Amino acid sequence: MGRDIQDILCFRQDISPFLVHLTRKKDSISAGSILKKIIQESKLIAGDLPISDARLFLSDETDKRRYCRAISLTETPLNEIHCLTEIWGRIVELEPYGLVFLKERLQKIGVSPVLYFNNEQDDKASVITSLCKLAEIDPSSAEKILPLISSFGKKLISTGRVDFLWEREWRYPSILGDLAFSLADIFIGICPHEEIDDFEAEFSSIRFVDCRRNMKWYAAKLVQARRDRDLKCSVV
């Protein structure tokens, strides 16, 4: 006997109902301080650098910041978030500070999965080049589509390989502005275990966990957060 698809998805542990945004140190400002600023201002802001692979094919005369910047989040399940903070030598070294958002709510705001192009056969450069022509033909559409482009397999314009498919990244194009959110959009906060008391004292409406510990450590807290948000999915 079959079951309703929503009943099945609620217990698929490989499918996360959340989107996570982690912070990192910037200049002399710590990752923790940046997280506090994000919560205080209730918004995420796109970084200064173009991150879309479309930047590799847009002409020098084209405003790459306009078409290639975005706010990044990940669909990585709660128990695996720690992996994003443990990779040595990355250009973007994420730290265990951040916010876990309800995916369904951010989808409605305009956050979308990254468009991953498989370049294993070294045949996607021309495809992305064609998409980049949207910047000349239909700029308003290009602003929404080009920031979502990424690739894996052979590098598009040099030798070697690249594969960030495992990050399960979602993006919010910078042309849409800052990503403003409310407390109702947040499931839980992330910070080191020894800082949880301080964060929860300052932001009493948000519960915090340490993503580097097994989530079962915080089972009671996660279950209560699920009840607060009236979620049907399993969270531990």
C-alpha positions as a Markdown table, in Angstrom:
| # | Residue | x | y | z |
|---|---|---|---|---|
| 1 | Met | 0.0 | 0.0 | 0.0 |
| 2 | Gly | 1.4 | 3.3 | -1.0 |
| 3 | Arg | 2.0 | 6.4 | 1.1 |
| 4 | Asp | 1.7 | 10.1 | 0.6 |
| 5 | Ile | 4.9 | 11.6 | -0.8 |
| 6 | Gln | 5.1 | 14.2 | 1.9 |
| 7 | Asp | 4.9 | 11.5 | 4.6 |
| 8 | Ile | 7.9 | 9.8 | 2.9 |
| 9 | Leu | 10.0 | 12.9 | 2.5 |
| 10 | Cys | 9.6 | 13.8 | 6.2 |
| 11 | Phe | 11.7 | 10.8 | 7.1 |
| 12 | Arg | 14.3 | 10.9 | 4.3 |
| 13 | Gln | 17.4 | 11.7 | 6.2 |
| 14 | Asp | 19.4 | 12.5 | 3.0 |
| 15 | Ile | 16.9 | 15.2 | 2.2 |
| 16 | Ser | 17.2 | 18.2 | 4.5 |
| 17 | Pro | 14.3 | 20.6 | 5.2 |
| 18 | Phe | 16.9 | 23.2 | 6.0 |
| 19 | Leu | 19.3 | 25.6 | 4.4 |
| 20 | Val | 22.4 | 26.6 | 6.3 |
| 21 | His | 24.5 | 29.8 | 6.1 |
| 22 | Leu | 27.9 | 29.6 | 7.8 |
| 23 | Thr | 30.1 | 32.6 | 8.5 |
| 24 | Arg | 33.8 | 33.2 | 8.5 |
| 25 | Lys | 36.3 | 35.7 | 9.6 |
| 26 | Lys | 36.6 | 38.8 | 7.4 |
| 27 | Asp | 39.5 | 41.1 | 7.8 |
| 28 | Ser | 39.8 | 41.7 | 11.6 |
| 29 | Ile | 36.1 | 40.8 | 12.3 |
| 30 | Ser | 35.5 | 37.3 | 13.8 |
| 31 | Ala | 33.0 | 34.8 | 12.4 |
| 32 | Gly | 31.1 | 35.1 | 15.7 |
| 33 | Ser | 30.8 | 38.8 | 15.5 |
| 34 | Ile | 29.6 | 38.6 | 11.9 |
| 35 | Leu | 27.0 | 36.1 | 13.0 |
| 36 | Lys | 25.8 | 38.5 | 15.7 |
| 37 | Lys | 25.6 | 41.3 | 13.2 |
| 38 | Ile | 23.6 | 39.2 | 10.8 |
| 39 | Ile | 21.0 | 38.3 | 13.5 |
| 40 | Gln | 20.8 | 41.9 | 14.8 |
| 41 | Glu | 20.2 | 43.2 | 11.3 |
| 42 | Ser | 18.0 | 40.2 | 10.2 |
| 43 | Lys | 19.6 | 40.0 | 6.8 |
| 44 | Leu | 22.3 | 38.3 | 4.8 |
| 45 | Ile | 24.4 | 40.3 | 2.4 |
| 46 | Ala | 26.2 | 39.1 | -0.8 |
| 47 | Gly | 30.0 | 39.1 | -0.7 |
| 48 | Asp | 32.0 | 41.4 | -2.9 |
| 49 | Leu | 33.5 | 38.8 | -5.2 |
| 50 | Pro | 31.7 | 37.2 | -8.2 |
| 51 | Ile | 31.2 | 33.5 | -7.5 |
| 52 | Ser | 29.3 | 32.2 | -10.5 |
| 53 | Asp | 31.2 | 30.3 | -13.2 |
| 54 | Ala | 29.6 | 32.7 | -15.6 |
| 55 | Arg | 32.3 | 35.2 | -14.6 |
| 56 | Leu | 34.7 | 33.1 | -16.7 |
| 57 | Phe | 32.9 | 33.9 | -19.9 |
| 58 | Leu | 31.4 | 37.3 | -19.6 |
| 59 | Ser | 33.3 | 40.0 | -21.5 |
| 60 | Asp | 35.5 | 42.5 | -19.6 |
| 61 | Glu | 33.0 | 45.2 | -20.4 |
| 62 | Thr | 30.2 | 43.4 | -18.6 |
| 63 | Asp | 29.5 | 44.1 | -15.0 |
| 64 | Lys | 30.4 | 40.8 | -13.4 |
| 65 | Arg | 29.4 | 41.9 | -10.0 |
| 66 | Arg | 25.9 | 42.4 | -11.3 |
| 67 | Tyr | 25.6 | 39.0 | -12.9 |
| 68 | Cys | 27.8 | 36.8 | -10.8 |
| 69 | Arg | 27.4 | 37.6 | -7.1 |
| 70 | Ala | 25.1 | 35.8 | -4.7 |
| 71 | Ile | 24.5 | 34.8 | -1.1 |
| 72 | Ser | 25.4 | 31.1 | -0.6 |
| 73 | Leu | 23.7 | 28.5 | 1.6 |
| 74 | Thr | 23.9 | 24.8 | 1.7 |
| 75 | Glu | 21.3 | 22.0 | 1.8 |
| 76 | Thr | 23.8 | 19.7 | 3.8 |
| 77 | Pro | 21.9 | 17.8 | 6.5 |
| 78 | Leu | 22.4 | 18.9 | 10.1 |
| 79 | Asn | 24.6 | 16.0 | 11.1 |
| 80 | Glu | 27.0 | 16.7 | 8.2 |
| 81 | Ile | 27.4 | 20.5 | 8.5 |
| 82 | His | 30.7 | 20.0 | 10.4 |
| 83 | Cys | 32.3 | 18.7 | 7.2 |
| 84 | Leu | 32.1 | 22.2 | 5.7 |
| 85 | Thr | 34.3 | 23.6 | 8.5 |
| 86 | Glu | 37.0 | 20.9 | 8.5 |
| 87 | Ile | 38.5 | 21.2 | 5.0 |
| 88 | Trp | 42.1 | 22.3 | 5.0 |
| 89 | Gly | 43.4 | 24.9 | 2.6 |
| 90 | Arg | 40.1 | 26.2 | 1.2 |
| 91 | Ile | 40.0 | 29.7 | -0.2 |
| 92 | Val | 36.8 | 30.2 | 1.8 |
| 93 | Glu | 37.4 | 28.8 | 5.2 |
| 94 | Leu | 34.0 | 28.5 | 6.9 |
| 95 | Glu | 33.7 | 28.4 | 10.7 |
| 96 | Pro | 31.2 | 26.8 | 13.1 |
| 97 | Tyr | 29.0 | 29.9 | 13.3 |
| 98 | Gly | 25.8 | 30.4 | 11.3 |
| 99 | Leu | 22.0 | 30.0 | 11.0 |
| 100 | Val | 19.9 | 27.1 | 10.0 |
| 101 | Phe | 16.9 | 28.3 | 8.0 |
| 102 | Leu | 13.6 | 26.6 | 7.0 |
| 103 | Lys | 14.2 | 25.7 | 3.3 |
| 104 | Glu | 10.5 | 26.1 | 2.3 |
| 105 | Arg | 10.4 | 29.6 | 3.6 |
| 106 | Leu | 13.6 | 30.7 | 1.9 |
| 107 | Gln | 12.4 | 29.1 | -1.4 |
| 108 | Lys | 9.5 | 31.5 | -1.3 |
| 109 | Ile | 11.8 | 34.4 | -0.9 |
| 110 | Gly | 13.8 | 33.4 | -4.0 |
| 111 | Val | 16.7 | 31.2 | -2.9 |
| 112 | Ser | 17.3 | 28.5 | -5.5 |
| 113 | Pro | 19.5 | 25.5 | -6.0 |
| 114 | Val | 22.7 | 26.0 | -7.9 |
| 115 | Leu | 22.6 | 25.0 | -11.6 |
| 116 | Tyr | 25.4 | 22.4 | -11.7 |
| 117 | Phe | 26.8 | 21.7 | -15.2 |
| 118 | Asn | 28.6 | 18.4 | -15.7 |
| 119 | Asn | 31.8 | 19.2 | -17.6 |
| 120 | Glu | 33.4 | 15.7 | -17.4 |
| 121 | Gln | 33.4 | 15.6 | -21.2 |
| 122 | Asp | 34.8 | 19.1 | -21.5 |
| 123 | Asp | 31.7 | 20.3 | -23.4 |
| 124 | Lys | 30.0 | 22.9 | -21.2 |
| 125 | Ala | 32.1 | 26.0 | -21.9 |
| 126 | Ser | 30.1 | 26.7 | -25.1 |
| 127 | Val | 26.8 | 26.1 | -23.2 |
| 128 | Ile | 27.7 | 28.6 | -20.5 |
| 129 | Thr | 29.0 | 31.1 | -23.1 |
| 130 | Ser | 25.6 | 31.0 | -24.8 |
| 131 | Leu | 23.8 | 31.6 | -21.5 |
| 132 | Cys | 26.1 | 34.6 | -20.8 |
| 133 | Lys | 24.7 | 36.2 | -23.9 |
| 134 | Leu | 21.5 | 36.8 | -21.9 |
| 135 | Ala | 23.4 | 39.7 | -20.3 |
| 136 | Glu | 23.1 | 41.5 | -23.7 |
| 137 | Ile | 19.7 | 40.1 | -24.8 |
| 138 | Asp | 17.7 | 40.0 | -21.6 |
| 139 | Pro | 19.6 | 41.6 | -18.7 |
| 140 | Ser | 16.7 | 41.2 | -16.2 |
| 141 | Ser | 16.7 | 37.4 | -16.8 |
| 142 | Ala | 20.5 | 37.2 | -16.8 |
| 143 | Glu | 20.6 | 38.8 | -13.4 |
| 144 | Lys | 18.6 | 35.9 | -11.9 |
| 145 | Ile | 20.0 | 33.0 | -13.9 |
| 146 | Leu | 23.7 | 33.6 | -14.3 |
| 147 | Pro | 24.5 | 33.9 | -10.5 |
| 148 | Leu | 23.3 | 30.2 | -10.1 |
| 149 | Ile | 25.8 | 28.7 | -12.5 |
| 150 | Ser | 28.5 | 26.3 | -11.3 |
| 151 | Ser | 30.3 | 23.3 | -12.9 |
| 152 | Phe | 32.0 | 20.1 | -11.9 |
| 153 | Gly | 34.5 | 17.8 | -13.7 |
| 154 | Lys | 37.1 | 19.3 | -15.9 |
| 155 | Lys | 37.9 | 22.9 | -15.2 |
| 156 | Leu | 36.2 | 25.2 | -17.8 |
| 157 | Ile | 39.2 | 27.3 | -18.9 |
| 158 | Ser | 42.3 | 25.6 | -17.5 |
| 159 | Thr | 43.7 | 22.1 | -16.7 |
| 160 | Gly | 42.7 | 20.1 | -13.7 |
| 161 | Arg | 39.5 | 19.2 | -12.0 |
| 162 | Val | 36.9 | 20.8 | -9.8 |
| 163 | Asp | 33.9 | 19.4 | -7.9 |
| 164 | Phe | 31.8 | 21.2 | -5.3 |
| 165 | Leu | 28.7 | 19.2 | -6.2 |
| 166 | Trp | 28.8 | 17.7 | -2.7 |
| 167 | Glu | 28.2 | 21.2 | -1.1 |
| 168 | Arg | 24.6 | 21.0 | -2.3 |
| 169 | Glu | 24.7 | 24.8 | -2.7 |
| 170 | Trp | 21.8 | 27.2 | -3.0 |
| 171 | Arg | 22.1 | 30.8 | -3.9 |
| 172 | Tyr | 20.2 | 34.1 | -3.7 |
| 173 | Pro | 21.3 | 36.4 | -6.6 |
| 174 | Ser | 22.6 | 39.7 | -5.4 |
| 175 | Ile | 20.4 | 41.6 | -7.8 |
| 176 | Leu | 17.5 | 40.6 | -5.5 |
| 177 | Gly | 19.1 | 42.7 | -2.8 |
| 178 | Asp | 19.9 | 41.7 | 0.8 |
| 179 | Leu | 18.2 | 38.5 | 2.0 |
| 180 | Ala | 16.0 | 39.8 | 4.7 |
| 181 | Phe | 14.6 | 37.2 | 7.1 |
| 182 | Ser | 12.5 | 36.9 | 10.2 |
| 183 | Leu | 12.8 | 34.8 | 13.4 |
| 184 | Ala | 10.1 | 32.6 | 11.9 |
| 185 | Asp | 12.5 | 31.7 | 9.1 |
| 186 | Ile | 15.2 | 30.4 | 11.5 |
| 187 | Phe | 15.2 | 26.8 | 12.8 |
| 188 | Ile | 18.3 | 27.0 | 15.0 |
| 189 | Gly | 21.6 | 28.8 | 15.3 |
| 190 | Ile | 25.1 | 27.4 | 15.2 |
| 191 | Cys | 28.1 | 28.3 | 17.4 |
| 192 | Pro | 30.8 | 26.5 | 19.3 |
| 193 | His | 29.4 | 24.6 | 22.3 |
| 194 | Glu | 31.3 | 26.8 | 24.9 |
| 195 | Glu | 29.6 | 29.9 | 23.4 |
| 196 | Ile | 26.1 | 28.6 | 23.4 |
| 197 | Asp | 25.1 | 30.2 | 26.7 |
| 198 | Asp | 26.4 | 33.6 | 25.6 |
| 199 | Phe | 24.6 | 33.5 | 22.3 |
| 200 | Glu | 21.3 | 32.3 | 23.8 |
| 201 | Ala | 21.5 | 35.0 | 26.4 |
| 202 | Glu | 22.0 | 37.7 | 23.7 |
| 203 | Phe | 19.4 | 36.2 | 21.3 |
| 204 | Ser | 16.9 | 34.5 | 23.6 |
| 205 | Ser | 14.5 | 33.7 | 20.7 |
| 206 | Ile | 17.0 | 31.4 | 19.0 |
| 207 | Arg | 18.4 | 28.1 | 20.3 |
| 208 | Phe | 22.0 | 27.2 | 19.4 |
| 209 | Val | 23.9 | 24.0 | 18.8 |
| 210 | Asp | 27.5 | 23.1 | 17.9 |
| 211 | Cys | 27.6 | 21.6 | 14.4 |
| 212 | Arg | 30.8 | 19.8 | 15.3 |
| 213 | Arg | 28.9 | 17.5 | 17.7 |
| 214 | Asn | 26.5 | 14.8 | 16.9 |
| 215 | Met | 23.1 | 16.3 | 16.7 |
| 216 | Lys | 21.7 | 13.7 | 19.2 |
| 217 | Trp | 23.7 | 15.6 | 21.8 |
| 218 | Tyr | 21.1 | 18.4 | 21.3 |
| 219 | Ala | 18.1 | 16.1 | 20.8 |
| 220 | Ala | 15.8 | 17.8 | 23.3 |
| 221 | Lys | 16.6 | 21.3 | 22.0 |
| 222 | Leu | 16.1 | 20.2 | 18.3 |
| 223 | Val | 12.8 | 18.5 | 19.1 |
| 224 | Gln | 11.5 | 21.6 | 20.9 |
| 225 | Ala | 12.6 | 23.8 | 17.9 |
| 226 | Arg | 10.7 | 21.4 | 15.6 |
| 227 | Arg | 7.6 | 21.8 | 17.8 |
| 228 | Asp | 8.0 | 25.6 | 17.8 |
| 229 | Arg | 8.0 | 25.6 | 14.0 |
| 230 | Asp | 5.4 | 22.9 | 13.7 |
| 231 | Leu | 7.6 | 20.7 | 11.5 |
| 232 | Lys | 6.7 | 17.1 | 10.7 |
| 233 | Cys | 10.2 | 16.1 | 9.6 |
| 234 | Ser | 12.6 | 14.2 | 11.7 |
| 235 | Val | 15.4 | 16.4 | 13.0 |
| 236 | Val | 17.6 | 13.9 | 15.0 |
